Amino acid sequence: MTTVHLAVAQLHQGDAEQACASTEGVFDLMSGSPLPGRLRVLLGDYYRELLTHAPSAKVAREWADRYRSEWSAR
């Protein structure tokens, strides 16, 4: 959860690429395990922030695709 908070801060600083890279680590850490409810909520909040701060960035679209696939897989 701390990693997602860090990513939100990075996003607010204007670094969408670094923020997405940070949250990719969350998916890697949780690989093979269900995402806990609080983490799912936090990732959903991050996703909304990402769409607000970098809606047209390529990295945001790529992250959104992975988010949707991870979400539906669990």
FIMAR-615602 format. One record per residue: residue number from 1; residue in three letters; x, y, z of N, C-alpha, C in turn. Coordinates in Angstrom, 1 decimal. Layout:
<site><pos>NUM</pos><code>ALA</code><n_u>X</n_u><n_v>Y</n_v><n_w>Z</n_w><ca_u>X</ca_u><ca_v>Y</ca_v><ca_w>Z</ca_w><c_u>X</c_u><c_v>Y</c_v><c_w>Z</c_w></site>
...
END
This chain:
<site><pos>1</pos><code>MET</code><n_u>0.8</n_u><n_v>-1.2</n_v><n_w>0.0</n_w><ca_u>0.0</ca_u><ca_v>0.0</ca_v><ca_w>0.0</ca_w><c_u>0.9</c_u><c_v>1.3</c_v><c_w>0.0</c_w></site>
<site><pos>2</pos><code>THR</code><n_u>2.0</n_u><n_v>1.2</n_v><n_w>0.7</n_w><ca_u>2.9</ca_u><ca_v>2.3</ca_v><ca_w>0.7</ca_w><c_u>3.4</c_u><c_v>2.6</c_v><c_w>-0.7</c_w></site>
<site><pos>3</pos><code>THR</code><n_u>3.6</n_u><n_v>1.6</n_v><n_w>-1.5</n_w><ca_u>4.1</ca_u><ca_v>1.9</ca_v><ca_w>-2.9</ca_w><c_u>3.0</c_u><c_v>2.6</c_v><c_w>-3.7</c_w></site>
<site><pos>4</pos><code>VAL</code><n_u>1.8</n_u><n_v>2.3</n_v><n_w>-3.5</n_w><ca_u>0.7</ca_u><ca_v>3.0</ca_v><ca_w>-4.2</ca_w><c_u>0.6</c_u><c_v>4.5</c_v><c_w>-3.7</c_w></site>
<site><pos>5</pos><code>HIS</code><n_u>0.8</n_u><n_v>4.7</n_v><n_w>-2.5</n_w><ca_u>0.8</ca_u><ca_v>6.1</ca_v><ca_w>-1.9</ca_w><c_u>2.0</c_u><c_v>6.8</c_v><c_w>-2.6</c_w></site>
<site><pos>6</pos><code>LEU</code><n_u>3.1</n_u><n_v>6.2</n_v><n_w>-2.7</n_w><ca_u>4.3</ca_u><ca_v>6.8</ca_v><ca_w>-3.3</ca_w><c_u>4.0</c_u><c_v>7.2</c_v><c_w>-4.8</c_w></site>
<site><pos>7</pos><code>ALA</code><n_u>3.3</n_u><n_v>6.2</n_v><n_w>-5.5</n_w><ca_u>3.0</ca_u><ca_v>6.5</ca_v><ca_w>-6.9</ca_w><c_u>2.0</c_u><c_v>7.7</c_v><c_w>-7.0</c_w></site>
<site><pos>8</pos><code>VAL</code><n_u>1.1</n_u><n_v>7.8</n_v><n_w>-6.1</n_w><ca_u>0.1</ca_u><ca_v>8.9</ca_v><ca_w>-6.1</ca_w><c_u>0.9</c_u><c_v>10.2</c_v><c_w>-6.0</c_w></site>
<site><pos>9</pos><code>ALA</code><n_u>1.9</n_u><n_v>10.3</n_v><n_w>-5.1</n_w><ca_u>2.7</ca_u><ca_v>11.4</ca_v><ca_w>-4.9</ca_w><c_u>3.5</c_u><c_v>11.7</c_v><c_w>-6.2</c_w></site>
<site><pos>10</pos><code>GLN</code><n_u>4.1</n_u><n_v>10.7</n_v><n_w>-6.8</n_w><ca_u>4.8</ca_u><ca_v>10.9</ca_v><ca_w>-8.0</ca_w><c_u>3.9</c_u><c_v>11.5</c_v><c_w>-9.1</c_w></site>
<site><pos>11</pos><code>LEU</code><n_u>2.7</n_u><n_v>11.0</n_v><n_w>-9.2</n_w><ca_u>1.8</ca_u><ca_v>11.4</ca_v><ca_w>-10.1</ca_w><c_u>1.4</c_u><c_v>12.9</c_v><c_w>-9.9</c_w></site>
<site><pos>12</pos><code>HIS</code><n_u>1.2</n_u><n_v>13.3</n_v><n_w>-8.7</n_w><ca_u>0.9</ca_u><ca_v>14.7</ca_v><ca_w>-8.4</ca_w><c_u>2.1</c_u><c_v>15.6</c_v><c_w>-8.7</c_w></site>
<site><pos>13</pos><code>GLN</code><n_u>3.3</n_u><n_v>15.1</n_v><n_w>-8.7</n_w><ca_u>4.5</ca_u><ca_v>15.8</ca_v><ca_w>-9.0</ca_w><c_u>4.7</c_u><c_v>15.9</c_v><c_w>-10.6</c_w></site>
<site><pos>14</pos><code>GLY</code><n_u>3.8</n_u><n_v>15.3</n_v><n_w>-11.3</n_w><ca_u>3.9</ca_u><ca_v>15.3</ca_v><ca_w>-12.8</ca_w><c_u>4.7</c_u><c_v>14.2</c_v><c_w>-13.4</c_w></site>
<site><pos>15</pos><code>ASP</code><n_u>5.0</n_u><n_v>13.2</n_v><n_w>-12.7</n_w><ca_u>5.8</ca_u><ca_v>12.1</ca_v><ca_w>-13.2</ca_w><c_u>5.0</c_u><c_v>10.9</c_v><c_w>-13.4</c_w></site>
<site><pos>16</pos><code>ALA</code><n_u>4.1</n_u><n_v>10.8</n_v><n_w>-14.4</n_w><ca_u>3.2</ca_u><ca_v>9.7</ca_v><ca_w>-14.6</ca_w><c_u>4.0</c_u><c_v>8.4</c_v><c_w>-14.9</c_w></site>
<site><pos>17</pos><code>GLU</code><n_u>5.1</n_u><n_v>8.6</n_v><n_w>-15.7</n_w><ca_u>5.9</ca_u><ca_v>7.4</ca_v><ca_w>-16.1</ca_w><c_u>6.5</c_u><c_v>6.7</c_v><c_w>-14.8</c_w></site>
<site><pos>18</pos><code>GLN</code><n_u>7.0</n_u><n_v>7.5</n_v><n_w>-13.9</n_w><ca_u>7.6</ca_u><ca_v>6.9</ca_v><ca_w>-12.7</ca_w><c_u>6.5</c_u><c_v>6.3</c_v><c_w>-11.8</c_w></site>
<site><pos>19</pos><code>ALA</code><n_u>5.4</n_u><n_v>7.0</n_v><n_w>-11.7</n_w><ca_u>4.2</ca_u><ca_v>6.6</ca_v><ca_w>-10.9</ca_w><c_u>3.7</c_u><c_v>5.2</c_v><c_w>-11.4</c_w></site>
<site><pos>20</pos><code>CYS</code><n_u>3.6</n_u><n_v>5.1</n_v><n_w>-12.7</n_w><ca_u>3.1</ca_u><ca_v>3.8</ca_v><ca_w>-13.3</ca_w><c_u>4.2</c_u><c_v>2.7</c_v><c_w>-13.0</c_w></site>
<site><pos>21</pos><code>ALA</code><n_u>5.4</n_u><n_v>3.0</n_v><n_w>-13.1</n_w><ca_u>6.5</ca_u><ca_v>2.0</ca_v><ca_w>-12.9</ca_w><c_u>6.4</c_u><c_v>1.6</c_v><c_w>-11.4</c_w></site>
<site><pos>22</pos><code>SER</code><n_u>6.1</n_u><n_v>2.5</n_v><n_w>-10.5</n_w><ca_u>6.0</ca_u><ca_v>2.1</ca_v><ca_w>-9.1</ca_w><c_u>4.9</c_u><c_v>1.2</c_v><c_w>-8.9</c_w></site>
<site><pos>23</pos><code>THR</code><n_u>3.7</n_u><n_v>1.5</n_v><n_w>-9.5</n_w><ca_u>2.6</ca_u><ca_v>0.6</ca_v><ca_w>-9.2</ca_w><c_u>2.7</c_u><c_v>-0.7</c_v><c_w>-9.9</c_w></site>
<site><pos>24</pos><code>GLU</code><n_u>3.5</n_u><n_v>-0.8</n_v><n_w>-11.0</n_w><ca_u>3.7</ca_u><ca_v>-2.1</ca_v><ca_w>-11.7</ca_w><c_u>4.4</c_u><c_v>-3.1</c_v><c_w>-10.7</c_w></site>
<site><pos>25</pos><code>GLY</code><n_u>5.2</n_u><n_v>-2.5</n_v><n_w>-9.8</n_w><ca_u>5.8</ca_u><ca_v>-3.3</ca_v><ca_w>-8.7</ca_w><c_u>4.8</c_u><c_v>-4.0</c_v><c_w>-7.8</c_w></site>
<site><pos>26</pos><code>VAL</code><n_u>3.7</n_u><n_v>-3.3</n_v><n_w>-7.6</n_w><ca_u>2.7</ca_u><ca_v>-3.9</ca_v><ca_w>-6.7</ca_w><c_u>2.1</c_u><c_v>-5.1</c_v><c_w>-7.4</c_w></site>
<site><pos>27</pos><code>PHE</code><n_u>1.8</n_u><n_v>-5.1</n_v><n_w>-8.7</n_w><ca_u>1.3</ca_u><ca_v>-6.3</ca_v><ca_w>-9.4</ca_w><c_u>2.3</c_u><c_v>-7.4</c_v><c_w>-9.3</c_w></site>
<site><pos>28</pos><code>ASP</code><n_u>3.6</n_u><n_v>-7.0</n_v><n_w>-9.5</n_w><ca_u>4.6</ca_u><ca_v>-8.1</ca_v><ca_w>-9.4</ca_w><c_u>4.7</c_u><c_v>-8.7</c_v><c_w>-8.0</c_w></site>
<site><pos>29</pos><code>LEU</code><n_u>4.7</n_u><n_v>-7.9</n_v><n_w>-7.0</n_w><ca_u>4.8</ca_u><ca_v>-8.4</ca_v><ca_w>-5.6</ca_w><c_u>3.6</c_u><c_v>-9.3</c_v><c_w>-5.3</c_w></site>
<site><pos>30</pos><code>MET</code><n_u>2.4</n_u><n_v>-9.0</n_v><n_w>-5.8</n_w><ca_u>1.2</ca_u><ca_v>-9.7</ca_v><ca_w>-5.5</ca_w><c_u>0.9</c_u><c_v>-10.8</c_v><c_w>-6.5</c_w></site>
<site><pos>31</pos><code>SER</code><n_u>1.8</n_u><n_v>-11.1</n_v><n_w>-7.4</n_w><ca_u>1.6</ca_u><ca_v>-12.1</ca_v><ca_w>-8.4</ca_w><c_u>1.3</c_u><c_v>-13.4</c_v><c_w>-7.8</c_w></site>
<site><pos>32</pos><code>GLY</code><n_u>0.2</n_u><n_v>-14.0</n_v><n_w>-8.3</n_w><ca_u>-0.3</ca_u><ca_v>-15.3</ca_v><ca_w>-7.8</ca_w><c_u>-1.1</c_u><c_v>-15.2</c_v><c_w>-6.5</c_w></site>
<site><pos>33</pos><code>SER</code><n_u>-1.3</n_u><n_v>-14.0</n_v><n_w>-5.9</n_w><ca_u>-2.1</ca_u><ca_v>-13.9</ca_v><ca_w>-4.7</ca_w><c_u>-3.2</c_u><c_v>-12.9</c_v><c_w>-5.0</c_w></site>
<site><pos>34</pos><code>PRO</code><n_u>-4.4</n_u><n_v>-13.1</n_v><n_w>-4.4</n_w><ca_u>-5.5</ca_u><ca_v>-12.2</ca_v><ca_w>-4.6</ca_w><c_u>-5.1</c_u><c_v>-10.8</c_v><c_w>-4.0</c_w></site>
<site><pos>35</pos><code>LEU</code><n_u>-5.5</n_u><n_v>-9.8</n_v><n_w>-4.6</n_w><ca_u>-5.3</ca_u><ca_v>-8.4</ca_v><ca_w>-4.1</ca_w><c_u>-6.3</c_u><c_v>-8.2</c_v><c_w>-2.9</c_w></site>
<site><pos>36</pos><code>PRO</code><n_u>-5.7</n_u><n_v>-7.8</n_v><n_w>-1.8</n_w><ca_u>-6.6</ca_u><ca_v>-7.5</ca_v><ca_w>-0.6</ca_w><c_u>-7.5</c_u><c_v>-6.4</c_v><c_w>-1.0</c_w></site>
<site><pos>37</pos><code>GLY</code><n_u>-8.7</n_u><n_v>-6.3</n_v><n_w>-0.3</n_w><ca_u>-9.7</ca_u><ca_v>-5.3</ca_v><ca_w>-0.6</ca_w><c_u>-9.2</c_u><c_v>-3.9</c_v><c_w>-0.5</c_w></site>
<site><pos>38</pos><code>ARG</code><n_u>-8.4</n_u><n_v>-3.6</n_v><n_w>0.6</n_w><ca_u>-7.9</ca_u><ca_v>-2.2</ca_v><ca_w>0.7</ca_w><c_u>-7.0</c_u><c_v>-1.8</c_v><c_w>-0.4</c_w></site>
<site><pos>39</pos><code>LEU</code><n_u>-6.2</n_u><n_v>-2.8</n_v><n_w>-0.8</n_w><ca_u>-5.2</ca_u><ca_v>-2.5</ca_v><ca_w>-1.9</ca_w><c_u>-6.0</c_u><c_v>-2.3</c_v><c_w>-3.2</c_w></site>
<site><pos>40</pos><code>ARG</code><n_u>-7.0</n_u><n_v>-3.1</n_v><n_w>-3.4</n_w><ca_u>-7.9</ca_u><ca_v>-2.9</ca_v><ca_w>-4.6</ca_w><c_u>-8.5</c_u><c_v>-1.5</c_v><c_w>-4.7</c_w></site>
<site><pos>41</pos><code>VAL</code><n_u>-9.0</n_u><n_v>-1.0</n_v><n_w>-3.5</n_w><ca_u>-9.6</ca_u><ca_v>0.3</ca_v><ca_w>-3.4</ca_w><c_u>-8.5</c_u><c_v>1.3</c_v><c_w>-3.7</c_w></site>
<site><pos>42</pos><code>LEU</code><n_u>-7.3</n_u><n_v>1.2</n_v><n_w>-3.1</n_w><ca_u>-6.2</ca_u><ca_v>2.2</ca_v><ca_w>-3.3</ca_w><c_u>-5.8</c_u><c_v>2.2</c_v><c_w>-4.8</c_w></site>
<site><pos>43</pos><code>LEU</code><n_u>-5.7</n_u><n_v>1.0</n_v><n_w>-5.4</n_w><ca_u>-5.3</ca_u><ca_v>1.0</ca_v><ca_w>-6.8</ca_w><c_u>-6.4</c_u><c_v>1.7</c_v><c_w>-7.7</c_w></site>
<site><pos>44</pos><code>GLY</code><n_u>-7.7</n_u><n_v>1.5</n_v><n_w>-7.3</n_w><ca_u>-8.8</ca_u><ca_v>2.1</ca_v><ca_w>-8.0</ca_w><c_u>-8.7</c_u><c_v>3.6</c_v><c_w>-7.9</c_w></site>
<site><pos>45</pos><code>ASP</code><n_u>-8.3</n_u><n_v>4.1</n_v><n_w>-6.7</n_w><ca_u>-8.1</ca_u><ca_v>5.5</ca_v><ca_w>-6.5</ca_w><c_u>-7.0</c_u><c_v>6.1</c_v><c_w>-7.3</c_w></site>
<site><pos>46</pos><code>TYR</code><n_u>-5.9</n_u><n_v>5.3</n_v><n_w>-7.4</n_w><ca_u>-4.7</ca_u><ca_v>5.7</ca_v><ca_w>-8.2</ca_w><c_u>-5.1</c_u><c_v>5.7</c_v><c_w>-9.7</c_w></site>
<site><pos>47</pos><code>TYR</code><n_u>-5.9</n_u><n_v>4.8</n_v><n_w>-10.1</n_w><ca_u>-6.3</ca_u><ca_v>4.7</ca_v><ca_w>-11.5</ca_w><c_u>-7.1</c_u><c_v>6.0</c_v><c_w>-11.9</c_w></site>
<site><pos>48</pos><code>ARG</code><n_u>-8.0</n_u><n_v>6.4</n_v><n_w>-11.0</n_w><ca_u>-8.8</ca_u><ca_v>7.7</ca_v><ca_w>-11.2</ca_w><c_u>-7.9</c_u><c_v>8.9</c_v><c_w>-11.3</c_w></site>
<site><pos>49</pos><code>GLU</code><n_u>-6.9</n_u><n_v>8.9</n_v><n_w>-10.4</n_w><ca_u>-5.9</ca_u><ca_v>10.0</ca_v><ca_w>-10.4</ca_w><c_u>-5.1</c_u><c_v>10.0</c_v><c_w>-11.7</c_w></site>
<site><pos>50</pos><code>LEU</code><n_u>-4.7</n_u><n_v>8.8</n_v><n_w>-12.1</n_w><ca_u>-4.0</ca_u><ca_v>8.7</ca_v><ca_w>-13.3</ca_w><c_u>-4.8</c_u><c_v>9.2</c_v><c_w>-14.5</c_w></site>
<site><pos>51</pos><code>LEU</code><n_u>-6.0</n_u><n_v>8.9</n_v><n_w>-14.6</n_w><ca_u>-6.9</ca_u><ca_v>9.4</ca_v><ca_w>-15.7</ca_w><c_u>-7.1</c_u><c_v>10.9</c_v><c_w>-15.6</c_w></site>
<site><pos>52</pos><code>THR</code><n_u>-7.0</n_u><n_v>11.5</n_v><n_w>-14.4</n_w><ca_u>-7.2</ca_u><ca_v>12.9</ca_v><ca_w>-14.2</ca_w><c_u>-5.9</c_u><c_v>13.6</c_v><c_w>-14.6</c_w></site>
<site><pos>53</pos><code>HIS</code><n_u>-4.7</n_u><n_v>13.1</n_v><n_w>-14.2</n_w><ca_u>-3.5</ca_u><ca_v>13.8</ca_v><ca_w>-14.4</ca_w><c_u>-2.8</c_u><c_v>13.5</c_v><c_w>-15.7</c_w></site>
<site><pos>54</pos><code>ALA</code><n_u>-3.0</n_u><n_v>12.3</n_v><n_w>-16.3</n_w><ca_u>-2.3</ca_u><ca_v>12.0</ca_v><ca_w>-17.5</ca_w><c_u>-3.2</c_u><c_v>11.1</c_v><c_w>-18.4</c_w></site>
<site><pos>55</pos><code>PRO</code><n_u>-4.4</n_u><n_v>11.7</n_v><n_w>-18.8</n_w><ca_u>-5.3</ca_u><ca_v>10.9</ca_v><ca_w>-19.6</ca_w><c_u>-4.9</c_u><c_v>10.4</c_v><c_w>-20.9</c_w></site>
<site><pos>56</pos><code>SER</code><n_u>-4.0</n_u><n_v>11.2</n_v><n_w>-21.6</n_w><ca_u>-3.6</ca_u><ca_v>10.8</ca_v><ca_w>-22.9</ca_w><c_u>-2.2</c_u><c_v>10.2</c_v><c_w>-23.0</c_w></site>
<site><pos>57</pos><code>ALA</code><n_u>-1.5</n_u><n_v>10.0</n_v><n_w>-21.9</n_w><ca_u>-0.2</ca_u><ca_v>9.5</ca_v><ca_w>-21.9</ca_w><c_u>-0.2</c_u><c_v>8.0</c_v><c_w>-22.2</c_w></site>
<site><pos>58</pos><code>LYS</code><n_u>0.8</n_u><n_v>7.6</n_v><n_w>-23.1</n_w><ca_u>0.8</ca_u><ca_v>6.2</ca_v><ca_w>-23.5</ca_w><c_u>1.0</c_u><c_v>5.3</c_v><c_w>-22.3</c_w></site>
<site><pos>59</pos><code>VAL</code><n_u>1.9</n_u><n_v>5.7</n_v><n_w>-21.3</n_w><ca_u>2.1</ca_u><ca_v>4.9</ca_v><ca_w>-20.2</ca_w><c_u>0.9</c_u><c_v>4.7</c_v><c_w>-19.3</c_w></site>
<site><pos>60</pos><code>ALA</code><n_u>0.0</n_u><n_v>5.7</n_v><n_w>-19.3</n_w><ca_u>-1.3</ca_u><ca_v>5.6</ca_v><ca_w>-18.6</ca_w><c_u>-2.2</c_u><c_v>4.6</c_v><c_w>-19.2</c_w></site>
<site><pos>61</pos><code>ARG</code><n_u>-2.2</n_u><n_v>4.6</n_v><n_w>-20.6</n_w><ca_u>-3.1</ca_u><ca_v>3.6</ca_v><ca_w>-21.2</ca_w><c_u>-2.6</c_u><c_v>2.2</c_v><c_w>-21.0</c_w></site>
<site><pos>62</pos><code>GLU</code><n_u>-1.3</n_u><n_v>2.0</n_v><n_w>-21.1</n_w><ca_u>-0.7</ca_u><ca_v>0.7</ca_v><ca_w>-20.9</ca_w><c_u>-0.9</c_u><c_v>0.2</c_v><c_w>-19.4</c_w></site>
<site><pos>63</pos><code>TRP</code><n_u>-0.8</n_u><n_v>1.2</n_v><n_w>-18.5</n_w><ca_u>-1.1</ca_u><ca_v>0.8</ca_v><ca_w>-17.1</ca_w><c_u>-2.5</c_u><c_v>0.4</c_v><c_w>-16.9</c_w></site>
<site><pos>64</pos><code>ALA</code><n_u>-3.4</n_u><n_v>1.2</n_v><n_w>-17.5</n_w><ca_u>-4.8</ca_u><ca_v>0.9</ca_v><ca_w>-17.4</ca_w><c_u>-5.2</c_u><c_v>-0.5</c_v><c_w>-18.0</c_w></site>
<site><pos>65</pos><code>ASP</code><n_u>-4.5</n_u><n_v>-0.9</n_v><n_w>-19.1</n_w><ca_u>-4.8</ca_u><ca_v>-2.2</ca_v><ca_w>-19.6</ca_w><c_u>-4.3</c_u><c_v>-3.3</c_v><c_w>-18.7</c_w></site>
<site><pos>66</pos><code>ARG</code><n_u>-3.2</n_u><n_v>-3.1</n_v><n_w>-18.0</n_w><ca_u>-2.7</ca_u><ca_v>-4.1</ca_v><ca_w>-17.1</ca_w><c_u>-3.6</c_u><c_v>-4.1</c_v><c_w>-15.8</c_w></site>
<site><pos>67</pos><code>TYR</code><n_u>-4.0</n_u><n_v>-3.0</n_v><n_w>-15.4</n_w><ca_u>-4.9</ca_u><ca_v>-2.9</ca_v><ca_w>-14.2</ca_w><c_u>-6.2</c_u><c_v>-3.7</c_v><c_w>-14.5</c_w></site>
<site><pos>68</pos><code>ARG</code><n_u>-6.8</n_u><n_v>-3.5</n_v><n_w>-15.6</n_w><ca_u>-8.0</ca_u><ca_v>-4.2</ca_v><ca_w>-15.9</ca_w><c_u>-7.8</c_u><c_v>-5.7</c_v><c_w>-16.0</c_w></site>
<site><pos>69</pos><code>SER</code><n_u>-6.7</n_u><n_v>-6.1</n_v><n_w>-16.6</n_w><ca_u>-6.4</ca_u><ca_v>-7.6</ca_v><ca_w>-16.7</ca_w><c_u>-6.1</c_u><c_v>-8.2</c_v><c_w>-15.3</c_w></site>
<site><pos>70</pos><code>GLU</code><n_u>-5.4</n_u><n_v>-7.4</n_v><n_w>-14.5</n_w><ca_u>-5.1</ca_u><ca_v>-7.9</ca_v><ca_w>-13.1</ca_w><c_u>-6.4</c_u><c_v>-8.0</c_v><c_w>-12.3</c_w></site>
<site><pos>71</pos><code>TRP</code><n_u>-7.2</n_u><n_v>-7.0</n_v><n_w>-12.5</n_w><ca_u>-8.4</ca_u><ca_v>-6.9</ca_v><ca_w>-11.7</ca_w><c_u>-9.4</c_u><c_v>-8.0</c_v><c_w>-12.0</c_w></site>
<site><pos>72</pos><code>SER</code><n_u>-9.5</n_u><n_v>-8.3</n_v><n_w>-13.3</n_w><ca_u>-10.4</ca_u><ca_v>-9.4</ca_v><ca_w>-13.8</ca_w><c_u>-9.9</c_u><c_v>-10.8</c_v><c_w>-13.5</c_w></site>
<site><pos>73</pos><code>ALA</code><n_u>-8.6</n_u><n_v>-10.9</n_v><n_w>-13.4</n_w><ca_u>-7.9</ca_u><ca_v>-12.2</ca_v><ca_w>-13.1</ca_w><c_u>-8.1</c_u><c_v>-12.6</c_v><c_w>-11.6</c_w></site>
<site><pos>74</pos><code>ARG</code><n_u>-8.5</n_u><n_v>-11.7</n_v><n_w>-10.8</n_w><ca_u>-8.5</ca_u><ca_v>-12.0</ca_v><ca_w>-9.4</ca_w><c_u>-9.9</c_u><c_v>-11.9</c_v><c_w>-8.8</c_w></site>
END
